[in-house]
Amino acid sequence: MSESNRMEIVLYGRKNCKLCDEVEESIRILGAVYPLDLRVVDIESDPALHEEFMLVIPAVAIDGEVVFRSITHVVTLAELDQEFQRRGT
């Protein structure tokens, strides 16, 4: 993957969310392997985002597509790695 093909990652969460912090750390770890830009968005800052994501944070969007929502479980480092790898090929 070239530098111009950096993945745009958005992590939707809220302050004082332990699970959100764990997913952010996983993404930062993978940032050493994959070219990506991470933006962390606090859903409390926007009523529409709060409504959309309040029951499914942490949620991860990749290149504008919400790929992972925490409905039955929180995305793992291995799942993120697999998705990043798939998108990088």
C-alpha positions in Angstrom: 0.0 0.0 0.0 1.5 3.3 -1.0 1.5 6.5 1.1 -1.2 7.9 -1.1 -3.4 5.0 -0.2 -3.6 5.7 3.5 -6.7 4.3 5.2 -8.9 6.9 6.9 -10.0 5.4 10.2 -12.6 7.1 12.4 -13.2 5.7 15.9 -16.6 6.7 17.3 -16.7 6.6 21.1 -17.0 8.8 24.1 -14.8 10.0 27.0 -14.2 7.6 29.9 -15.1 4.6 27.7 -12.6 1.8 28.6 -13.6 -0.3 25.5 -13.1 2.8 23.2 -9.7 3.3 24.7 -8.8 -0.3 24.0 -9.9 -0.2 20.4 -8.0 3.1 19.9 -4.8 1.5 21.3 -5.3 -1.5 18.9 -5.6 0.9 15.9 -2.5 2.8 17.0 -0.6 -0.5 17.3 -1.6 -1.4 13.8 -0.7 2.1 12.6 2.9 0.9 12.9 2.2 -1.7 10.2 -0.4 0.0 8.0 -0.5 3.5 6.6 -3.5 5.0 8.2 -4.8 8.3 9.6 -6.9 7.9 12.8 -9.5 10.4 13.9 -11.3 9.8 17.2 -14.8 11.3 17.4 -16.6 11.8 20.7 -20.3 11.0 19.9 -21.3 13.3 22.8 -20.2 16.3 20.6 -23.0 15.8 18.1 -26.6 14.8 18.8 -27.0 12.9 15.5 -23.8 10.9 16.1 -25.0 10.2 19.6 -28.3 8.9 18.4 -26.6 6.7 15.7 -23.8 5.2 17.8 -24.9 5.4 21.5 -25.6 1.7 21.7 -22.8 0.4 19.5 -19.6 2.1 20.6 -16.8 1.7 20.0 -17.5 1.8 16.3 -14.9 1.9 13.6 -15.2 3.4 10.1 -12.7 2.7 7.4 -12.6 5.0 4.4 -16.1 6.3 5.2 -17.7 2.9 5.8 -18.7 1.9 9.3 -17.2 -1.6 9.3 -17.3 -2.5 13.0 -20.1 -1.7 15.5 -20.0 -3.1 19.0 -23.3 -4.9 19.0 -22.5 -8.4 20.2 -18.8 -7.9 20.9 -16.0 -5.3 20.6 -13.7 -5.5 17.6 -10.4 -7.1 18.4 -6.9 -6.3 17.3 -6.9 -9.5 15.2 -10.2 -8.5 13.5 -8.9 -5.0 12.8 -5.6 -6.5 11.4 -7.5 -8.9 9.1 -9.7 -6.1 7.7 -6.7 -3.7 7.3 -4.8 -6.5 5.5 -7.7 -7.2 3.2 -8.0 -3.6 2.3 -4.3 -3.2 1.7 -4.1 -5.9 -1.0 
